[in-house]
């Protein structure tokens, strides 16, 4: 019994020590598989490494790590990135005309700007994702391999409607995902560990 207790304690200690490395590996994998530009991926991985390094050095505790994770789960950033990634993955290779593709980019950028500027609530973009993905039994999004041009046209029309209803101005808009990640990490690191 004593040996089993020692093994359990060692296993718990080992898992606790390895948690940052396992978490880092999982986060980096998600970033690397995303449709973000290479420079954005590199900058986000730098922030992940910075946060894990601070944790390992004892300057950030587990609660602060959780705070960063919660910020991202509540942030519109990743929902927006999914919508913008849908543009790259589905609209660019679609059978839509050049004008329709340009209209799609503008409509999606307007939605991104609307969410970012809090003119459109993040829950309003959820139906947009239904045109290009489905939820599994656990509520996780599974993106479709291909999407019909008709579904894409419907998604574009919905983007345009959302942006118009929120009075989002037209014009190019891009999100610096890496800068947003850096801000979240800065906030977590700047708070003293309880």
MODA-V823962 format. One record per pair of residues at least 12 apart in sequence whose ideal C-beta (glycine too) atoms are under 10 Angstrom apart, sorted by sequence separation. I is the first residue (numbers start at 1). GAP is how many residues later the second one is. D is the distance in Angstrom with one decimal. If there is no record, write none. Layout:
<<I & GAP & D> <I & GAP & D>>
//
This chain:
<<31 & 12 & 9.8> <32 & 12 & 9.6> <91 & 12 & 9.7> <92 & 12 & 9.2> <129 & 12 & 6.2> <132 & 12 & 5.8> <28 & 13 & 9.0> <31 & 13 & 5.1> <32 & 13 & 7.8> <51 & 13 & 8.6> <52 & 13 & 8.6> <91 & 13 & 4.7> <92 & 13 & 9.1> <111 & 13 & 8.4> <112 & 13 & 8.9> <131 & 13 & 9.0> <30 & 14 & 9.6> <31 & 14 & 6.0> <51 & 14 & 7.0> <87 & 14 & 8.9> <90 & 14 & 9.2> <91 & 14 & 7.3> <111 & 14 & 6.4> <129 & 14 & 8.4> <132 & 14 & 9.7> <133 & 14 & 8.9> <126 & 15 & 9.4> <132 & 15 & 5.1> <28 & 16 & 8.6> <31 & 16 & 9.7> <91 & 16 & 10.0> <131 & 16 & 6.9> <27 & 17 & 8.6> <28 & 17 & 5.5> <31 & 17 & 7.3> <51 & 17 & 6.4> <87 & 17 & 6.4> <88 & 17 & 9.7> <91 & 17 & 8.0> <108 & 17 & 9.9> <111 & 17 & 7.1> <131 & 17 & 9.4> <27 & 18 & 8.4> <30 & 18 & 9.9> <86 & 18 & 9.7> <87 & 18 & 6.3> <131 & 19 & 9.6> <132 & 19 & 7.1> <27 & 20 & 9.8> <28 & 20 & 6.1> <48 & 20 & 9.6> <87 & 20 & 9.3> <88 & 20 & 9.9> <108 & 20 & 8.6> <131 & 20 & 4.8> <132 & 20 & 7.9> <24 & 21 & 9.0> <27 & 21 & 5.1> <28 & 21 & 8.5> <47 & 21 & 9.4> <84 & 21 & 9.4> <87 & 21 & 4.9> <107 & 21 & 10.0> <130 & 21 & 9.3> <131 & 21 & 7.1> <26 & 22 & 10.0> <27 & 22 & 9.8> <86 & 22 & 7.8> <87 & 22 & 8.7> <131 & 22 & 9.4> <25 & 23 & 9.8> <131 & 23 & 6.0> <132 & 23 & 6.7> <24 & 24 & 5.8> <27 & 24 & 9.1> <28 & 24 & 9.7> <84 & 24 & 6.2> <130 & 24 & 9.8> <131 & 24 & 3.8> <23 & 25 & 8.7> <24 & 25 & 7.1> <27 & 25 & 8.7> <83 & 25 & 5.9> <84 & 25 & 8.0> <87 & 25 & 9.5> <130 & 25 & 8.6> <131 & 25 & 9.1> <83 & 26 & 9.8> <128 & 26 & 9.8> <129 & 26 & 8.8> <131 & 26 & 10.0> <24 & 27 & 8.5> <25 & 27 & 9.9> <84 & 27 & 9.1> <128 & 27 & 5.8> <131 & 27 & 7.4> <23 & 28 & 9.3> <24 & 28 & 4.7> <80 & 28 & 9.2> <83 & 28 & 6.3> <84 & 28 & 6.0> <127 & 28 & 9.2> <128 & 28 & 9.6> <130 & 28 & 9.4> <131 & 28 & 9.6> <23 & 29 & 7.2> <24 & 29 & 9.5> <83 & 29 & 6.6> <128 & 30 & 5.9> <20 & 31 & 8.7> <21 & 31 & 7.5> <24 & 31 & 9.4> <80 & 31 & 7.9> <81 & 31 & 8.9> <127 & 31 & 6.8> <128 & 31 & 6.4> <20 & 32 & 4.7> <23 & 32 & 8.9> <24 & 32 & 9.9> <80 & 32 & 4.9> <83 & 32 & 8.4> <19 & 33 & 9.7> <20 & 33 & 8.7> <79 & 33 & 9.6> <80 & 33 & 9.3> <125 & 33 & 9.5> <20 & 34 & 9.7> <80 & 34 & 9.6> <124 & 34 & 9.6> <125 & 34 & 8.8> <128 & 34 & 7.7> <20 & 35 & 5.1> <21 & 35 & 8.8> <77 & 35 & 9.8> <80 & 35 & 5.4> <127 & 35 & 9.0> <19 & 36 & 8.7> <20 & 36 & 5.8> <76 & 36 & 8.8> <79 & 36 & 7.1> <80 & 36 & 6.7> <125 & 37 & 7.7> <76 & 38 & 9.6> <77 & 38 & 8.8> <124 & 38 & 5.9> <17 & 39 & 9.1> <76 & 39 & 4.4> <77 & 39 & 8.2> <20 & 40 & 9.7> <75 & 40 & 9.9> <76 & 40 & 6.6> <80 & 40 & 9.8> <40 & 41 & 9.5> <76 & 41 & 9.9> <90 & 41 & 8.8> <91 & 41 & 9.5> <124 & 41 & 9.0> <20 & 42 & 9.5> <23 & 42 & 7.5> <27 & 42 & 9.3> <76 & 42 & 8.2> <80 & 42 & 8.1> <83 & 42 & 5.7> <86 & 42 & 7.8> <90 & 42 & 5.6> <120 & 42 & 5.8> <124 & 42 & 8.4> <19 & 43 & 8.2> <79 & 43 & 5.2> <82 & 43 & 8.1> <83 & 43 & 10.0> <86 & 43 & 7.2> <89 & 43 & 7.8> <119 & 43 & 9.5> <120 & 43 & 7.5> <34 & 44 & 9.6> <76 & 44 & 8.5> <78 & 44 & 9.3> <79 & 44 & 8.9> <82 & 44 & 9.8> <119 & 44 & 8.6> <20 & 45 & 8.0> <27 & 45 & 9.8> <36 & 45 & 7.3> <76 & 45 & 8.3> <77 & 45 & 9.3> <79 & 45 & 9.7> <80 & 45 & 7.1> <83 & 45 & 5.8> <86 & 45 & 8.0> <87 & 45 & 9.5> <114 & 45 & 9.5> <120 & 45 & 8.3> <121 & 45 & 9.3> <16 & 46 & 9.0> <19 & 46 & 8.8> <23 & 46 & 8.9> <35 & 46 & 8.2> <76 & 46 & 4.2> <79 & 46 & 5.3> <82 & 46 & 8.9> <83 & 46 & 6.9> <86 & 46 & 4.7> <119 & 46 & 9.3> <120 & 46 & 4.8> <34 & 47 & 7.1> <35 & 47 & 9.5> <75 & 47 & 8.1> <76 & 47 & 9.7> <79 & 47 & 7.4> <82 & 47 & 6.1> <85 & 47 & 9.3> <86 & 47 & 7.9> <108 & 47 & 8.6> <111 & 47 & 8.9> <112 & 47 & 9.4> <115 & 47 & 9.2> <119 & 47 & 4.2> <30 & 48 & 9.7> <34 & 48 & 9.5> <36 & 48 & 9.2> <74 & 48 & 8.4> <76 & 48 & 10.0> <104 & 48 & 7.0> <107 & 48 & 8.7> <108 & 48 & 7.8> <111 & 48 & 4.8> <114 & 48 & 6.8> <115 & 48 & 10.0> <118 & 48 & 9.6> <119 & 48 & 7.0> <120 & 48 & 7.2> <35 & 49 & 8.0> <36 & 49 & 8.0> <76 & 49 & 7.7> <79 & 49 & 9.0> <83 & 49 & 8.9> <100 & 49 & 8.5> <104 & 49 & 8.6> <107 & 49 & 5.2> <110 & 49 & 7.0> <111 & 49 & 8.7> <114 & 49 & 5.7> <117 & 49 & 8.9> <119 & 49 & 5.6> <35 & 50 & 4.2> <79 & 50 & 7.8> <82 & 50 & 8.8> <103 & 50 & 9.6> <106 & 50 & 9.3> <107 & 50 & 8.2> <109 & 50 & 9.1> <110 & 50 & 7.6> <111 & 50 & 9.8> <113 & 50 & 8.0> <114 & 50 & 9.9> <119 & 50 & 9.8> <34 & 51 & 6.8> <35 & 51 & 8.9> <37 & 51 & 9.8> <82 & 51 & 8.0> <101 & 51 & 9.3> <104 & 51 & 8.0> <105 & 51 & 9.5> <107 & 51 & 8.6> <108 & 51 & 5.5> <111 & 51 & 5.6> <112 & 51 & 9.4> <114 & 51 & 9.1> <115 & 51 & 9.1> <117 & 51 & 7.6> <35 & 52 & 9.1> <36 & 52 & 9.6> <94 & 52 & 9.1> <97 & 52 & 9.9> <100 & 52 & 8.3> <104 & 52 & 4.6> <107 & 52 & 3.8> <108 & 52 & 9.6> <110 & 52 & 8.1> <111 & 52 & 5.5> <114 & 52 & 4.7> <116 & 52 & 9.8> <117 & 52 & 9.7> <35 & 53 & 5.0> <90 & 53 & 8.7> <93 & 53 & 8.8> <94 & 53 & 7.6> <95 & 53 & 9.1> <96 & 53 & 5.8> <100 & 53 & 7.3> <103 & 53 & 6.3> <104 & 53 & 9.9> <106 & 53 & 8.9> <107 & 53 & 4.6> <110 & 53 & 3.6> <113 & 53 & 9.4> <114 & 53 & 8.7> <115 & 53 & 9.2> <35 & 54 & 6.2> <89 & 54 & 7.2> <90 & 54 & 8.0> <93 & 54 & 9.9> <94 & 54 & 8.8> <95 & 54 & 4.9> <103 & 54 & 9.7> <106 & 54 & 8.5> <107 & 54 & 9.0> <109 & 54 & 8.9> <110 & 54 & 8.4> <114 & 54 & 4.1> <89 & 55 & 9.3> <90 & 55 & 9.8> <94 & 55 & 5.5> <101 & 55 & 9.4> <104 & 55 & 7.6> <107 & 55 & 8.6> <108 & 55 & 9.0> <111 & 55 & 8.6> <113 & 55 & 5.5> <114 & 55 & 9.5> <89 & 56 & 9.5> <90 & 56 & 7.8> <91 & 56 & 8.9> <96 & 56 & 6.4> <100 & 56 & 7.4> <103 & 56 & 9.4> <104 & 56 & 9.3> <107 & 56 & 6.3> <110 & 56 & 8.5> <112 & 56 & 9.2> <113 & 56 & 7.7> <117 & 56 & 9.1> <86 & 57 & 7.5> <89 & 57 & 9.7> <90 & 57 & 4.7> <94 & 57 & 9.7> <95 & 57 & 8.9> <96 & 57 & 7.4> <103 & 57 & 7.8> <106 & 57 & 8.9> <107 & 57 & 9.4> <111 & 57 & 7.4> <113 & 57 & 9.5> <116 & 57 & 7.5> <85 & 58 & 8.3> <86 & 58 & 9.6> <89 & 58 & 8.6> <90 & 58 & 9.6> <91 & 58 & 9.6> <94 & 58 & 5.5> <110 & 58 & 4.6> <113 & 58 & 8.1> <82 & 59 & 7.2> <90 & 59 & 9.5> <94 & 59 & 9.4> <109 & 59 & 9.2> <110 & 59 & 7.7> <113 & 59 & 9.2> <114 & 59 & 9.1> <116 & 59 & 6.2> <96 & 60 & 8.5> <110 & 60 & 6.4> <113 & 60 & 4.0> <115 & 60 & 9.3> <82 & 61 & 8.2> <86 & 61 & 8.2> <90 & 61 & 8.5> <91 & 61 & 6.0> <107 & 61 & 9.8> <109 & 61 & 8.8> <110 & 61 & 8.1> <112 & 61 & 5.8> <113 & 61 & 9.3> <79 & 62 & 9.9> <90 & 62 & 6.0> <109 & 62 & 7.8> <110 & 62 & 9.8> <111 & 62 & 9.3> <112 & 62 & 8.0> <113 & 62 & 8.6> <107 & 63 & 9.4> <109 & 63 & 6.1> <110 & 63 & 7.1> <112 & 63 & 6.0> <91 & 64 & 8.7> <106 & 64 & 6.4> <109 & 64 & 4.5> <116 & 64 & 9.1> <87 & 65 & 9.5> <90 & 65 & 8.5> <91 & 65 & 8.0> <106 & 65 & 8.2> <108 & 65 & 9.4> <109 & 65 & 7.4> <86 & 66 & 8.9> <106 & 66 & 8.1> <109 & 66 & 9.3> <105 & 67 & 8.6> <106 & 67 & 9.4> <87 & 68 & 9.4> <86 & 69 & 7.6> <87 & 69 & 9.5> <83 & 72 & 8.9> <87 & 72 & 9.5> <83 & 76 & 8.0> <84 & 89 & 10.0> <84 & 90 & 8.6> <84 & 91 & 7.3> <84 & 93 & 9.2> <81 & 94 & 7.4> <80 & 95 & 6.1> <81 & 96 & 6.1> <80 & 97 & 8.7> <77 & 98 & 7.0> <76 & 99 & 9.4> <78 & 99 & 8.7> <81 & 99 & 9.6> <77 & 100 & 6.4> <80 & 100 & 9.7> <78 & 102 & 9.7> <77 & 103 & 5.2> <76 & 104 & 9.7> <77 & 104 & 8.1> <75 & 105 & 7.3> <75 & 106 & 9.7> <77 & 107 & 8.8> <72 & 108 & 8.9> <71 & 109 & 9.5> <72 & 109 & 8.0> <75 & 109 & 7.6> <71 & 110 & 9.7> <71 & 112 & 9.2> <72 & 112 & 6.7> <68 & 113 & 8.8> <71 & 113 & 4.9> <70 & 114 & 9.8> <71 & 114 & 9.6> <69 & 115 & 9.5> <68 & 116 & 5.4> <71 & 116 & 7.5> <67 & 117 & 8.5> <68 & 117 & 6.3> <71 & 117 & 7.9> <68 & 119 & 8.0> <69 & 119 & 9.6> <67 & 120 & 7.8> <68 & 120 & 4.7> <64 & 121 & 9.7> <67 & 121 & 5.4> <68 & 121 & 9.2> <66 & 122 & 9.3> <64 & 123 & 9.2> <65 & 123 & 7.4> <64 & 124 & 4.6> <67 & 124 & 7.7> <60 & 125 & 9.1> <63 & 125 & 9.4> <64 & 125 & 7.5> <64 & 126 & 9.8> <61 & 127 & 9.8> <64 & 127 & 6.5> <60 & 128 & 6.4> <63 & 128 & 9.4> <64 & 128 & 9.4> <60 & 129 & 6.0> <64 & 129 & 6.4> <51 & 130 & 9.2> <59 & 130 & 7.1> <61 & 130 & 9.9> <63 & 130 & 7.7> <64 & 130 & 8.6> <47 & 131 & 7.0> <50 & 131 & 9.9> <54 & 131 & 8.4> <60 & 131 & 8.9> <61 & 131 & 9.8> <62 & 131 & 9.4> <63 & 131 & 6.4> <46 & 132 & 8.1> <47 & 132 & 9.6> <50 & 132 & 8.5> <61 & 132 & 4.4> <43 & 133 & 8.7> <44 & 133 & 6.6> <45 & 133 & 9.2> <47 & 133 & 9.7> <48 & 133 & 7.9> <51 & 133 & 9.0> <55 & 133 & 9.7> <59 & 133 & 9.5> <60 & 133 & 6.5> <61 & 133 & 7.0> <43 & 134 & 8.4> <44 & 134 & 5.1> <47 & 134 & 4.7> <51 & 134 & 5.0> <54 & 134 & 8.3> <55 & 134 & 9.8> <59 & 134 & 7.1> <40 & 135 & 9.4> <43 & 135 & 3.4> <44 & 135 & 9.8> <46 & 135 & 9.2> <47 & 135 & 5.2> <50 & 135 & 6.1> <51 & 135 & 9.9> <54 & 135 & 5.6> <58 & 135 & 8.0> <40 & 136 & 7.6> <41 & 136 & 9.2> <42 & 136 & 8.1> <43 & 136 & 8.0> <44 & 136 & 9.3> <45 & 136 & 9.6> <46 & 136 & 8.4> <47 & 136 & 9.4> <50 & 136 & 9.3> <37 & 137 & 10.0> <40 & 137 & 5.3> <41 & 137 & 8.3> <44 & 137 & 5.0> <47 & 137 & 8.2> <48 & 137 & 8.2> <51 & 137 & 6.9> <40 & 138 & 4.9> <43 & 138 & 7.6> <44 & 138 & 8.5> <47 & 138 & 4.9> <51 & 138 & 7.3> <55 & 138 & 9.9> <39 & 139 & 7.7> <40 & 139 & 9.3> <43 & 139 & 7.4> <46 & 139 & 9.6> <47 & 139 & 9.0> <50 & 139 & 7.8> <54 & 139 & 9.7> <37 & 140 & 9.2> <36 & 141 & 6.2> <37 & 141 & 9.5> <40 & 141 & 9.1> <44 & 141 & 9.8> <36 & 142 & 8.3> <34 & 143 & 8.8> <31 & 146 & 9.3> <31 & 147 & 9.7> <31 & 150 & 9.1>>
//
